[in-house]
Amino acid sequence: MITSKLTSKAQTTIPQPIRAALRLQPGDELIYEVAGQRVILTRARPVSEGDDPFRTFSEWNSEADRKAYAGL
């Protein structure tokens, strides 16, 4: 069993064997899923270059908007 301690600021270090198993790198995002008395920790899927968070907002889908937000 692998354990870690919670600090007074509710922080903990993810133990190295867990980081290795999940292939975690600095800056990776994590997903916490509560299942009864357990928490399932998963590495979040990285956003690919092709993902466009604005594509669902048709009001931001003009040529002027694409030009204005192109560098973000």
N, CA, C, O and CB atoms as a CASP TS submission, in Angstrom:
PFRMAT TS
TARGET T0000
AUTHOR 0000-0000-0000
METHOD Language model
MODEL 1
PARENT N/A
ATOM      1  N   MET     1       0.848  -1.170   0.000  1.00  0.00           N
ATOM      2  CA  MET     1       0.000   0.000   0.000  1.00  0.00           C
ATOM      3  C   MET     1       0.898   1.239   0.000  1.00  0.00           C
ATOM      4  O   MET     1       1.878   1.299   0.743  1.00  0.00           O
ATOM      5  CB  MET     1      -0.967  -0.005   1.225  1.00  0.00           C
ATOM      6  N   ILE     2       0.567   2.211  -0.822  1.00  0.00           N
ATOM      7  CA  ILE     2       1.321   3.460  -0.918  1.00  0.00           C
ATOM      8  C   ILE     2       0.503   4.542  -0.226  1.00  0.00           C
ATOM      9  O   ILE     2      -0.700   4.664  -0.458  1.00  0.00           O
ATOM     10  CB  ILE     2       1.628   3.843  -2.417  1.00  0.00           C
ATOM     11  N   THR     3       1.164   5.330   0.630  1.00  0.00           N
ATOM     12  CA  THR     3       0.463   6.386   1.361  1.00  0.00           C
ATOM     13  C   THR     3       1.176   7.717   1.177  1.00  0.00           C
ATOM     14  O   THR     3       2.333   7.768   0.760  1.00  0.00           O
ATOM     15  CB  THR     3       0.358   6.038   2.858  1.00  0.00           C
ATOM     16  N   SER     4       0.459   8.798   1.498  1.00  0.00           N
ATOM     17  CA  SER     4       1.046  10.131   1.584  1.00  0.00           C
ATOM     18  C   SER     4       0.272  10.896   2.650  1.00  0.00           C
ATOM     19  O   SER     4      -0.854  10.533   2.990  1.00  0.00           O
ATOM     20  CB  SER     4       1.009  10.878   0.194  1.00  0.00           C
ATOM     21  N   LYS     5       0.874  11.946   3.169  1.00  0.00           N
ATOM     22  CA  LYS     5       0.237  12.733   4.228  1.00  0.00           C
ATOM     23  C   LYS     5      -0.375  13.999   3.651  1.00  0.00           C
ATOM     24  O   LYS     5       0.091  14.534   2.645  1.00  0.00           O
ATOM     25  CB  LYS     5       1.252  13.087   5.330  1.00  0.00           C
ATOM     26  N   LEU     6      -1.426  14.466   4.305  1.00  0.00           N
ATOM     27  CA  LEU     6      -2.096  15.710   3.954  1.00  0.00           C
ATOM     28  C   LEU     6      -1.524  16.829   4.807  1.00  0.00           C
ATOM     29  O   LEU     6      -1.417  16.692   6.026  1.00  0.00           O
ATOM     30  CB  LEU     6      -3.634  15.595   4.146  1.00  0.00           C
ATOM     31  N   THR     7      -1.152  17.944   4.169  1.00  0.00           N
ATOM     32  CA  THR     7      -0.611  19.080   4.922  1.00  0.00           C
ATOM     33  C   THR     7      -1.745  19.898   5.525  1.00  0.00           C
ATOM     34  O   THR     7      -2.919  19.648   5.250  1.00  0.00           O
ATOM     35  CB  THR     7       0.268  19.971   4.015  1.00  0.00           C
ATOM     36  N   SER     8      -1.384  20.875   6.348  1.00  0.00           N
ATOM     37  CA  SER     8      -2.387  21.758   6.951  1.00  0.00           C
ATOM     38  C   SER     8      -3.112  22.594   5.898  1.00  0.00           C
ATOM     39  O   SER     8      -4.181  23.141   6.170  1.00  0.00           O
ATOM     40  CB  SER     8      -1.729  22.678   7.979  1.00  0.00           C
ATOM     41  N   LYS     9      -2.540  22.696   4.701  1.00  0.00           N
ATOM     42  CA  LYS     9      -3.172  23.436   3.598  1.00  0.00           C
ATOM     43  C   LYS     9      -3.910  22.493   2.641  1.00  0.00           C
ATOM     44  O   LYS     9      -4.219  22.863   1.508  1.00  0.00           O
ATOM     45  CB  LYS     9      -2.113  24.246   2.824  1.00  0.00           C
ATOM     46  N   ALA    10      -4.188  21.268   3.111  1.00  0.00           N
ATOM     47  CA  ALA    10      -4.914  20.251   2.328  1.00  0.00           C
ATOM     48  C   ALA    10      -4.179  19.879   1.046  1.00  0.00           C
ATOM     49  O   ALA    10      -4.813  19.613   0.025  1.00  0.00           O
ATOM     50  CB  ALA    10      -6.315  20.752   1.984  1.00  0.00           C
ATOM     51  N   GLN    11      -2.846  19.860   1.089  1.00  0.00           N
ATOM     52  CA  GLN    11      -2.035  19.459  -0.056  1.00  0.00           C
ATOM     53  C   GLN    11      -1.331  18.154   0.259  1.00  0.00           C
ATOM     54  O   GLN    11      -1.108  17.817   1.422  1.00  0.00           O
ATOM     55  CB  GLN    11      -1.010  20.554  -0.423  1.00  0.00           C
ATOM     56  N   THR    12      -0.987  17.426  -0.783  1.00  0.00           N
ATOM     57  CA  THR    12      -0.231  16.196  -0.627  1.00  0.00           C
ATOM     58  C   THR    12       0.698  16.040  -1.820  1.00  0.00           C
ATOM     59  O   THR    12       0.481  16.648  -2.868  1.00  0.00           O
ATOM     60  CB  THR    12      -1.175  14.971  -0.490  1.00  0.00           C
ATOM     61  N   THR    13       1.721  15.233  -1.660  1.00  0.00           N
ATOM     62  CA  THR    13       2.608  14.896  -2.761  1.00  0.00           C
ATOM     63  C   THR    13       2.166  13.552  -3.314  1.00  0.00           C
ATOM     64  O   THR    13       1.967  12.601  -2.558  1.00  0.00           O
ATOM     65  CB  THR    13       4.104  14.863  -2.307  1.00  0.00           C
ATOM     66  N   ILE    14       2.015  13.471  -4.619  1.00  0.00           N
ATOM     67  CA  ILE    14       1.677  12.188  -5.234  1.00  0.00           C
ATOM     68  C   ILE    14       2.951  11.352  -5.235  1.00  0.00           C
ATOM     69  O   ILE    14       3.954  11.754  -5.825  1.00  0.00           O
ATOM     70  CB  ILE    14       1.095  12.368  -6.699  1.00  0.00           C
ATOM     71  N   PRO    15       2.922  10.199  -4.585  1.00  0.00           N
ATOM     72  CA  PRO    15       4.132   9.383  -4.491  1.00  0.00           C
ATOM     73  C   PRO    15       4.689   9.000  -5.866  1.00  0.00           C
ATOM     74  O   PRO    15       3.944   8.855  -6.835  1.00  0.00           O
ATOM     75  CB  PRO    15       3.843   8.128  -3.689  1.00  0.00           C
ATOM     76  N   GLN    16       6.000   8.842  -5.927  1.00  0.00           N
ATOM     77  CA  GLN    16       6.677   8.570  -7.192  1.00  0.00           C
ATOM     78  C   GLN    16       6.131   7.344  -7.914  1.00  0.00           C
ATOM     79  O   GLN    16       5.962   7.407  -9.132  1.00  0.00           O
ATOM     80  CB  GLN    16       8.146   8.392  -6.950  1.00  0.00           C
ATOM     81  N   PRO    17       5.843   6.228  -7.233  1.00  0.00           N
ATOM     82  CA  PRO    17       5.302   5.078  -7.979  1.00  0.00           C
ATOM     83  C   PRO    17       3.972   5.379  -8.671  1.00  0.00           C
ATOM     84  O   PRO    17       3.686   4.840  -9.740  1.00  0.00           O
ATOM     85  CB  PRO    17       5.120   3.902  -7.042  1.00  0.00           C
ATOM     86  N   ILE    18       3.164   6.239  -8.059  1.00  0.00           N
ATOM     87  CA  ILE    18       1.883   6.626  -8.666  1.00  0.00           C
ATOM     88  C   ILE    18       2.140   7.540  -9.861  1.00  0.00           C
ATOM     89  O   ILE    18       1.526   7.379 -10.916  1.00  0.00           O
ATOM     90  CB  ILE    18       0.962   7.334  -7.625  1.00  0.00           C
ATOM     91  N   ARG    19       3.054   8.507  -9.691  1.00  0.00           N
ATOM     92  CA  ARG    19       3.406   9.399 -10.815  1.00  0.00           C
ATOM     93  C   ARG    19       3.932   8.594 -11.988  1.00  0.00           C
ATOM     94  O   ARG    19       3.604   8.883 -13.139  1.00  0.00           O
ATOM     95  CB  ARG    19       4.460  10.446 -10.381  1.00  0.00           C
ATOM     96  N   ALA    20       4.745   7.585 -11.704  1.00  0.00           N
ATOM     97  CA  ALA    20       5.303   6.749 -12.773  1.00  0.00           C
ATOM     98  C   ALA    20       4.209   5.918 -13.443  1.00  0.00           C
ATOM     99  O   ALA    20       4.174   5.808 -14.668  1.00  0.00           O
ATOM    100  CB  ALA    20       6.404   5.824 -12.215  1.00  0.00           C
ATOM    101  N   ALA    21       3.326   5.341 -12.650  1.00  0.00           N
ATOM    102  CA  ALA    21       2.263   4.498 -13.205  1.00  0.00           C
ATOM    103  C   ALA    21       1.326   5.291 -14.108  1.00  0.00           C
ATOM    104  O   ALA    21       0.863   4.784 -15.129  1.00  0.00           O
ATOM    105  CB  ALA    21       1.465   3.847 -12.081  1.00  0.00           C
ATOM    106  N   LEU    22       1.048   6.541 -13.728  1.00  0.00           N
ATOM    107  CA  LEU    22       0.159   7.396 -14.530  1.00  0.00           C
ATOM    108  C   LEU    22       0.922   8.224 -15.562  1.00  0.00           C
ATOM    109  O   LEU    22       0.324   8.962 -16.345  1.00  0.00           O
ATOM    110  CB  LEU    22      -0.631   8.324 -13.618  1.00  0.00           C
ATOM    111  N   ARG    23       2.265   8.093 -15.554  1.00  0.00           N
ATOM    112  CA  ARG    23       3.134   8.870 -16.452  1.00  0.00           C
ATOM    113  C   ARG    23       2.868  10.370 -16.302  1.00  0.00           C
ATOM    114  O   ARG    23       2.722  11.092 -17.289  1.00  0.00           O
ATOM    115  CB  ARG    23       2.918   8.438 -17.922  1.00  0.00           C
ATOM    116  N   LEU    24       2.808  10.820 -15.047  1.00  0.00           N
ATOM    117  CA  LEU    24       2.528  12.225 -14.759  1.00  0.00           C
ATOM    118  C   LEU    24       3.778  13.080 -14.937  1.00  0.00           C
ATOM    119  O   LEU    24       4.886  12.669 -14.593  1.00  0.00           O
ATOM    120  CB  LEU    24       1.982  12.380 -13.336  1.00  0.00           C
ATOM    121  N   GLN    25       3.579  14.249 -15.470  1.00  0.00           N
ATOM    122  CA  GLN    25       4.637  15.231 -15.662  1.00  0.00           C
ATOM    123  C   GLN    25       4.181  16.544 -15.033  1.00  0.00           C
ATOM    124  O   GLN    25       2.979  16.762 -14.882  1.00  0.00           O
ATOM    125  CB  GLN    25       4.978  15.415 -17.182  1.00  0.00           C
ATOM    126  N   PRO    26       5.116  17.428 -14.661  1.00  0.00           N
ATOM    127  CA  PRO    26       4.711  18.728 -14.127  1.00  0.00           C
ATOM    128  C   PRO    26       3.767  19.434 -15.100  1.00  0.00           C
ATOM    129  O   PRO    26       4.014  19.481 -16.304  1.00  0.00           O
ATOM    130  CB  PRO    26       5.947  19.608 -13.847  1.00  0.00           C
ATOM    131  N   GLY    27       2.695  19.974 -14.559  1.00  0.00           N
ATOM    132  CA  GLY    27       1.710  20.676 -15.375  1.00  0.00           C
ATOM    133  C   GLY    27       0.544  19.808 -15.821  1.00  0.00           C
ATOM    134  O   GLY    27      -0.457  20.337 -16.305  1.00  0.00           O
ATOM    135  N   ASP    28       0.644  18.477 -15.671  1.00  0.00           N
ATOM    136  CA  ASP    28      -0.469  17.600 -16.033  1.00  0.00           C
ATOM    137  C   ASP    28      -1.672  17.894 -15.146  1.00  0.00           C
ATOM    138  O   ASP    28      -1.517  18.249 -13.978  1.00  0.00           O
ATOM    139  CB  ASP    28      -0.060  16.114 -15.913  1.00  0.00           C
ATOM    140  N   GLU    29      -2.859  17.747 -15.700  1.00  0.00           N
ATOM    141  CA  GLU    29      -4.081  17.908 -14.927  1.00  0.00           C
ATOM    142  C   GLU    29      -4.580  16.538 -14.501  1.00  0.00           C
ATOM    143  O   GLU    29      -4.382  15.545 -15.200  1.00  0.00           O
ATOM    144  CB  GLU    29      -5.162  18.661 -15.741  1.00  0.00           C
ATOM    145  N   LEU    30      -5.233  16.498 -13.341  1.00  0.00           N
ATOM    146  CA  LEU    30      -5.728  15.257 -12.766  1.00  0.00           C
ATOM    147  C   LEU    30      -7.241  15.298 -12.650  1.00  0.00           C
ATOM    148  O   LEU    30      -7.840  16.362 -12.490  1.00  0.00           O
ATOM    149  CB  LEU    30      -5.092  15.002 -11.396  1.00  0.00           C
ATOM    150  N   ILE    31      -7.848  14.120 -12.734  1.00  0.00           N
ATOM    151  CA  ILE    31      -9.291  13.982 -12.528  1.00  0.00           C
ATOM    152  C   ILE    31      -9.480  13.162 -11.255  1.00  0.00           C
ATOM    153  O   ILE    31      -8.864  12.110 -11.083  1.00  0.00           O
ATOM    154  CB  ILE    31     -10.003  13.299 -13.774  1.00  0.00           C
ATOM    155  N   TYR    32     -10.347  13.661 -10.358  1.00  0.00           N
ATOM    156  CA  TYR    32     -10.683  12.953  -9.134  1.00  0.00           C
ATOM    157  C   TYR    32     -12.136  12.506  -9.247  1.00  0.00           C
ATOM    158  O   TYR    32     -13.032  13.324  -9.455  1.00  0.00           O
ATOM    159  CB  TYR    32     -10.453  13.852  -7.866  1.00  0.00           C
ATOM    160  N   GLU    33     -12.362  11.209  -9.110  1.00  0.00           N
ATOM    161  CA  GLU    33     -13.717  10.661  -9.160  1.00  0.00           C
ATOM    162  C   GLU    33     -13.998   9.982  -7.832  1.00  0.00           C
ATOM    163  O   GLU    33     -13.292   9.051  -7.445  1.00  0.00           O
ATOM    164  CB  GLU    33     -13.891   9.660 -10.354  1.00  0.00           C
ATOM    165  N   VAL    34     -15.030  10.446  -7.129  1.00  0.00           N
ATOM    166  CA  VAL    34     -15.393   9.864  -5.836  1.00  0.00           C
ATOM    167  C   VAL    34     -16.351   8.707  -6.086  1.00  0.00           C
ATOM    168  O   VAL    34     -17.389   8.874  -6.727  1.00  0.00           O
ATOM    169  CB  VAL    34     -16.038  10.933  -4.886  1.00  0.00           C
ATOM    170  N   ALA    35     -15.994   7.540  -5.578  1.00  0.00           N
ATOM    171  CA  ALA    35     -16.806   6.331  -5.706  1.00  0.00           C
ATOM    172  C   ALA    35     -16.979   5.735  -4.322  1.00  0.00           C
ATOM    173  O   ALA    35     -16.164   4.923  -3.885  1.00  0.00           O
ATOM    174  CB  ALA    35     -16.154   5.297  -6.687  1.00  0.00           C
ATOM    175  N   GLY    36     -18.025   6.131  -3.636  1.00  0.00           N
ATOM    176  CA  GLY    36     -18.229   5.663  -2.260  1.00  0.00           C
ATOM    177  C   GLY    36     -17.151   6.234  -1.360  1.00  0.00           C
ATOM    178  O   GLY    36     -17.006   7.452  -1.257  1.00  0.00           O
ATOM    179  N   GLN    37     -16.392   5.361  -0.706  1.00  0.00           N
ATOM    180  CA  GLN    37     -15.312   5.774   0.186  1.00  0.00           C
ATOM    181  C   GLN    37     -13.962   5.788  -0.520  1.00  0.00           C
ATOM    182  O   GLN    37     -12.929   5.911   0.139  1.00  0.00           O
ATOM    183  CB  GLN    37     -15.251   4.854   1.391  1.00  0.00           C
ATOM    184  N   ARG    38     -13.946   5.666  -1.839  1.00  0.00           N
ATOM    185  CA  ARG    38     -12.706   5.642  -2.614  1.00  0.00           C
ATOM    186  C   ARG    38     -12.661   6.825  -3.562  1.00  0.00           C
ATOM    187  O   ARG    38     -13.693   7.370  -3.955  1.00  0.00           O
ATOM    188  CB  ARG    38     -12.574   4.323  -3.398  1.00  0.00           C
ATOM    189  N   VAL    39     -11.457   7.208  -3.917  1.00  0.00           N
ATOM    190  CA  VAL    39     -11.248   8.244  -4.928  1.00  0.00           C
ATOM    191  C   VAL    39     -10.396   7.640  -6.033  1.00  0.00           C
ATOM    192  O   VAL    39      -9.348   7.048  -5.775  1.00  0.00           O
ATOM    193  CB  VAL    39     -10.567   9.525  -4.316  1.00  0.00           C
ATOM    194  N   ILE    40     -10.856   7.796  -7.260  1.00  0.00           N
ATOM    195  CA  ILE    40     -10.118   7.291  -8.417  1.00  0.00           C
ATOM    196  C   ILE    40      -9.382   8.462  -9.035  1.00  0.00           C
ATOM    197  O   ILE    40      -9.996   9.447  -9.445  1.00  0.00           O
ATOM    198  CB  ILE    40     -11.069   6.601  -9.459  1.00  0.00           C
ATOM    199  N   LEU    41      -8.058   8.351  -9.100  1.00  0.00           N
ATOM    200  CA  LEU    41      -7.204   9.402  -9.633  1.00  0.00           C
ATOM    201  C   LEU    41      -6.789   9.019 -11.050  1.00  0.00           C
ATOM    202  O   LEU    41      -6.251   7.935 -11.274  1.00  0.00           O
ATOM    203  CB  LEU    41      -5.956   9.629  -8.725  1.00  0.00           C
ATOM    204  N   THR    42      -7.040   9.913 -12.006  1.00  0.00           N
ATOM    205  CA  THR    42      -6.727   9.656 -13.404  1.00  0.00           C
ATOM    206  C   THR    42      -6.055  10.882 -13.997  1.00  0.00           C
ATOM    207  O   THR    42      -6.396  12.013 -13.650  1.00  0.00           O
ATOM    208  CB  THR    42      -7.999   9.287 -14.201  1.00  0.00           C
ATOM    209  N   ARG    43      -5.111  10.660 -14.882  1.00  0.00           N
ATOM    210  CA  ARG    43      -4.510  11.781 -15.611  1.00  0.00           C
ATOM    211  C   ARG    43      -5.523  12.245 -16.646  1.00  0.00           C
ATOM    212  O   ARG    43      -6.077  11.437 -17.390  1.00  0.00           O
ATOM    213  CB  ARG    43      -3.141  11.374 -16.290  1.00  0.00           C
ATOM    214  N   ALA    44      -5.762  13.557 -16.689  1.00  0.00           N
ATOM    215  CA  ALA    44      -6.700  14.118 -17.657  1.00  0.00           C
ATOM    216  C   ALA    44      -6.104  14.037 -19.053  1.00  0.00           C
ATOM    217  O   ALA    44      -4.891  14.152 -19.226  1.00  0.00           O
ATOM    218  CB  ALA    44      -7.054  15.579 -17.302  1.00  0.00           C
ATOM    219  N   ARG    45      -6.949  13.842 -20.032  1.00  0.00           N
ATOM    220  CA  ARG    45      -6.511  13.806 -21.425  1.00  0.00           C
ATOM    221  C   ARG    45      -6.051  15.194 -21.827  1.00  0.00           C
ATOM    222  O   ARG    45      -6.786  16.165 -21.644  1.00  0.00           O
ATOM    223  CB  ARG    45      -7.646  13.305 -22.363  1.00  0.00           C
ATOM    224  N   PRO    46      -4.857  15.304 -22.368  1.00  0.00           N
ATOM    225  CA  PRO    46      -4.381  16.626 -22.785  1.00  0.00           C
ATOM    226  C   PRO    46      -5.215  17.159 -23.952  1.00  0.00           C
ATOM    227  O   PRO    46      -5.674  16.400 -24.806  1.00  0.00           O
ATOM    228  CB  PRO    46      -2.890  16.564 -23.180  1.00  0.00           C
ATOM    229  N   VAL    47      -5.394  18.462 -23.966  1.00  0.00           N
ATOM    230  CA  VAL    47      -6.131  19.104 -25.059  1.00  0.00           C
ATOM    231  C   VAL    47      -5.215  19.133 -26.264  1.00  0.00           C
ATOM    232  O   VAL    47      -4.099  19.648 -26.196  1.00  0.00           O
ATOM    233  CB  VAL    47      -6.613  20.553 -24.673  1.00  0.00           C
ATOM    234  N   SER    48      -5.688  18.580 -27.360  1.00  0.00           N
ATOM    235  CA  SER    48      -4.856  18.559 -28.563  1.00  0.00           C
ATOM    236  C   SER    48      -4.934  19.894 -29.282  1.00  0.00           C
ATOM    237  O   SER    48      -5.839  20.692 -29.042  1.00  0.00           O
ATOM    238  CB  SER    48      -5.285  17.423 -29.504  1.00  0.00           C
ATOM    239  N   GLU    49      -3.989  20.122 -30.152  1.00  0.00           N
ATOM    240  CA  GLU    49      -3.927  21.367 -30.915  1.00  0.00           C
ATOM    241  C   GLU    49      -5.211  21.585 -31.709  1.00  0.00           C
ATOM    242  O   GLU    49      -5.611  22.728 -31.932  1.00  0.00           O
ATOM    243  CB  GLU    49      -2.718  21.355 -31.859  1.00  0.00           C
ATOM    244  N   GLY    50      -5.860  20.506 -32.136  1.00  0.00           N
ATOM    245  CA  GLY    50      -7.047  20.625 -32.968  1.00  0.00           C
ATOM    246  C   GLY    50      -8.312  20.930 -32.194  1.00  0.00           C
ATOM    247  O   GLY    50      -9.322  21.302 -32.792  1.00  0.00           O
ATOM    248  N   ASP    51      -8.284  20.780 -30.875  1.00  0.00           N
ATOM    249  CA  ASP    51      -9.479  21.071 -30.086  1.00  0.00           C
ATOM    250  C   ASP    51      -9.731  22.574 -30.079  1.00  0.00           C
ATOM    251  O   ASP    51      -8.834  23.361 -29.778  1.00  0.00           O
ATOM    252  CB  ASP    51      -9.331  20.534 -28.638  1.00  0.00           C
ATOM    253  N   ASP    52     -10.941  22.957 -30.407  1.00  0.00           N
ATOM    254  CA  ASP    52     -11.303  24.366 -30.464  1.00  0.00           C
ATOM    255  C   ASP    52     -12.442  24.615 -29.492  1.00  0.00           C
ATOM    256  O   ASP    52     -13.588  24.290 -29.804  1.00  0.00           O
ATOM    257  CB  ASP    52     -11.700  24.789 -31.905  1.00  0.00           C
ATOM    258  N   PRO    53     -12.163  25.185 -28.315  1.00  0.00           N
ATOM    259  CA  PRO    53     -13.220  25.385 -27.328  1.00  0.00           C
ATOM    260  C   PRO    53     -14.287  26.375 -27.781  1.00  0.00           C
ATOM    261  O   PRO    53     -15.363  26.422 -27.184  1.00  0.00           O
ATOM    262  CB  PRO    53     -12.621  25.857 -26.039  1.00  0.00           C
ATOM    263  N   PHE    54     -14.024  27.161 -28.811  1.00  0.00           N
ATOM    264  CA  PHE    54     -14.978  28.155 -29.271  1.00  0.00           C
ATOM    265  C   PHE    54     -15.905  27.626 -30.366  1.00  0.00           C
ATOM    266  O   PHE    54     -16.834  28.328 -30.766  1.00  0.00           O
ATOM    267  CB  PHE    54     -14.242  29.367 -29.772  1.00  0.00           C
ATOM    268  N   ARG    55     -15.679  26.414 -30.857  1.00  0.00           N
ATOM    269  CA  ARG    55     -16.446  25.927 -32.003  1.00  0.00           C
ATOM    270  C   ARG    55     -17.933  25.782 -31.706  1.00  0.00           C
ATOM    271  O   ARG    55     -18.749  25.833 -32.626  1.00  0.00           O
ATOM    272  CB  ARG    55     -15.896  24.603 -32.458  1.00  0.00           C
ATOM    273  N   THR    56     -18.303  25.600 -30.436  1.00  0.00           N
ATOM    274  CA  THR    56     -19.715  25.438 -30.104  1.00  0.00           C
ATOM    275  C   THR    56     -20.444  26.761 -29.964  1.00  0.00           C
ATOM    276  O   THR    56     -21.669  26.781 -29.849  1.00  0.00           O
ATOM    277  CB  THR    56     -19.853  24.656 -28.832  1.00  0.00           C
ATOM    278  N   PHE    57     -19.713  27.865 -29.972  1.00  0.00           N
ATOM    279  CA  PHE    57     -20.327  29.175 -29.818  1.00  0.00           C
ATOM    280  C   PHE    57     -20.426  29.851 -31.176  1.00  0.00           C
ATOM    281  O   PHE    57     -19.479  30.496 -31.627  1.00  0.00           O
ATOM    282  CB  PHE    57     -19.526  30.048 -28.831  1.00  0.00           C
ATOM    283  N   SER    58     -21.573  29.701 -31.823  1.00  0.00           N
ATOM    284  CA  SER    58     -21.720  30.243 -33.176  1.00  0.00           C
ATOM    285  C   SER    58     -21.596  31.757 -33.201  1.00  0.00           C
ATOM    286  O   SER    58     -21.197  32.319 -34.221  1.00  0.00           O
ATOM    287  CB  SER    58     -23.057  29.831 -33.763  1.00  0.00           C
ATOM    288  N   GLU    59     -21.926  32.429 -32.113  1.00  0.00           N
ATOM    289  CA  GLU    59     -21.820  33.895 -32.084  1.00  0.00           C
ATOM    290  C   GLU    59     -20.364  34.366 -32.115  1.00  0.00           C
ATOM    291  O   GLU    59     -20.104  35.548 -32.342  1.00  0.00           O
ATOM    292  CB  GLU    59     -22.511  34.445 -30.837  1.00  0.00           C
ATOM    293  N   TRP    60     -19.405  33.446 -31.886  1.00  0.00           N
ATOM    294  CA  TRP    60     -17.984  33.790 -31.944  1.00  0.00           C
ATOM    295  C   TRP    60     -17.317  33.136 -33.148  1.00  0.00           C
ATOM    296  O   TRP    60     -16.112  32.884 -33.138  1.00  0.00           O
ATOM    297  CB  TRP    60     -17.274  33.366 -30.651  1.00  0.00           C
ATOM    298  N   ASN    61     -18.096  32.866 -34.170  1.00  0.00           N
ATOM    299  CA  ASN    61     -17.580  32.109 -35.293  1.00  0.00           C
ATOM    300  C   ASN    61     -17.500  32.939 -36.574  1.00  0.00           C
ATOM    301  O   ASN    61     -17.663  32.412 -37.674  1.00  0.00           O
ATOM    302  CB  ASN    61     -18.439  30.899 -35.523  1.00  0.00           C
ATOM    303  N   SER    62     -17.251  34.216 -36.424  1.00  0.00           N
ATOM    304  CA  SER    62     -17.111  35.054 -37.620  1.00  0.00           C
ATOM    305  C   SER    62     -15.633  35.144 -38.000  1.00  0.00           C
ATOM    306  O   SER    62     -14.757  34.802 -37.205  1.00  0.00           O
ATOM    307  CB  SER    62     -17.707  36.481 -37.379  1.00  0.00           C
ATOM    308  N   GLU    63     -15.371  35.600 -39.203  1.00  0.00           N
ATOM    309  CA  GLU    63     -13.990  35.773 -39.654  1.00  0.00           C
ATOM    310  C   GLU    63     -13.256  36.765 -38.759  1.00  0.00           C
ATOM    311  O   GLU    63     -12.082  36.569 -38.444  1.00  0.00           O
ATOM    312  CB  GLU    63     -13.954  36.247 -41.119  1.00  0.00           C
ATOM    313  N   ALA    64     -13.951  37.838 -38.345  1.00  0.00           N
ATOM    314  CA  ALA    64     -13.335  38.854 -37.473  1.00  0.00           C
ATOM    315  C   ALA    64     -12.931  38.232 -36.129  1.00  0.00           C
ATOM    316  O   ALA    64     -11.863  38.535 -35.598  1.00  0.00           O
ATOM    317  CB  ALA    64     -14.314  40.046 -37.243  1.00  0.00           C
ATOM    318  N   ASP    65     -13.792  37.360 -35.581  1.00  0.00           N
ATOM    319  CA  ASP    65     -13.476  36.707 -34.313  1.00  0.00           C
ATOM    320  C   ASP    65     -12.283  35.765 -34.468  1.00  0.00           C
ATOM    321  O   ASP    65     -11.392  35.747 -33.618  1.00  0.00           O
ATOM    322  CB  ASP    65     -14.695  35.936 -33.790  1.00  0.00           C
ATOM    323  N   ARG    66     -12.261  34.981 -35.551  1.00  0.00           N
ATOM    324  CA  ARG    66     -11.146  34.075 -35.770  1.00  0.00           C
ATOM    325  C   ARG    66      -9.824  34.846 -35.898  1.00  0.00           C
ATOM    326  O   ARG    66      -8.787  34.395 -35.412  1.00  0.00           O
ATOM    327  CB  ARG    66     -11.393  33.229 -37.023  1.00  0.00           C
ATOM    328  N   LYS    67      -9.870  35.990 -36.545  1.00  0.00           N
ATOM    329  CA  LYS    67      -8.679  36.813 -36.688  1.00  0.00           C
ATOM    330  C   LYS    67      -8.276  37.399 -35.333  1.00  0.00           C
ATOM    331  O   LYS    67      -7.092  37.417 -34.994  1.00  0.00           O
ATOM    332  CB  LYS    67      -8.919  37.939 -37.714  1.00  0.00           C
ATOM    333  N   ALA    68      -9.242  37.870 -34.567  1.00  0.00           N
ATOM    334  CA  ALA    68      -8.956  38.504 -33.284  1.00  0.00           C
ATOM    335  C   ALA    68      -8.386  37.504 -32.272  1.00  0.00           C
ATOM    336  O   ALA    68      -7.510  37.853 -31.480  1.00  0.00           O
ATOM    337  CB  ALA    68     -10.223  39.146 -32.726  1.00  0.00           C
ATOM    338  N   TYR    69      -8.882  36.263 -32.298  1.00  0.00           N
ATOM    339  CA  TYR    69      -8.474  35.264 -31.303  1.00  0.00           C
ATOM    340  C   TYR    69      -7.401  34.317 -31.814  1.00  0.00           C
ATOM    341  O   TYR    69      -7.046  33.367 -31.116  1.00  0.00           O
ATOM    342  CB  TYR    69      -9.670  34.464 -30.862  1.00  0.00           C
ATOM    343  N   ALA    70      -6.879  34.543 -32.996  1.00  0.00           N
ATOM    344  CA  ALA    70      -5.929  33.614 -33.622  1.00  0.00           C
ATOM    345  C   ALA    70      -4.653  33.446 -32.798  1.00  0.00           C
ATOM    346  O   ALA    70      -4.080  32.356 -32.794  1.00  0.00           O
ATOM    347  CB  ALA    70      -5.572  34.098 -35.019  1.00  0.00           C
ATOM    348  N   GLY    71      -4.197  34.466 -32.115  1.00  0.00           N
ATOM    349  CA  GLY    71      -2.938  34.382 -31.371  1.00  0.00           C
ATOM    350  C   GLY    71      -3.071  33.890 -29.957  1.00  0.00           C
ATOM    351  O   GLY    71      -2.071  33.805 -29.245  1.00  0.00           O
ATOM    352  N   LEU    72      -4.267  33.564 -29.522  1.00  0.00           N
ATOM    353  CA  LEU    72      -4.453  33.142 -28.129  1.00  0.00           C
ATOM    354  C   LEU    72      -4.086  31.709 -27.918  1.00  0.00           C
ATOM    355  O   LEU    72      -4.187  31.204 -26.799  1.00  0.00           O
ATOM    356  CB  LEU    72      -5.868  33.355 -27.696  1.00  0.00           C
TER
END
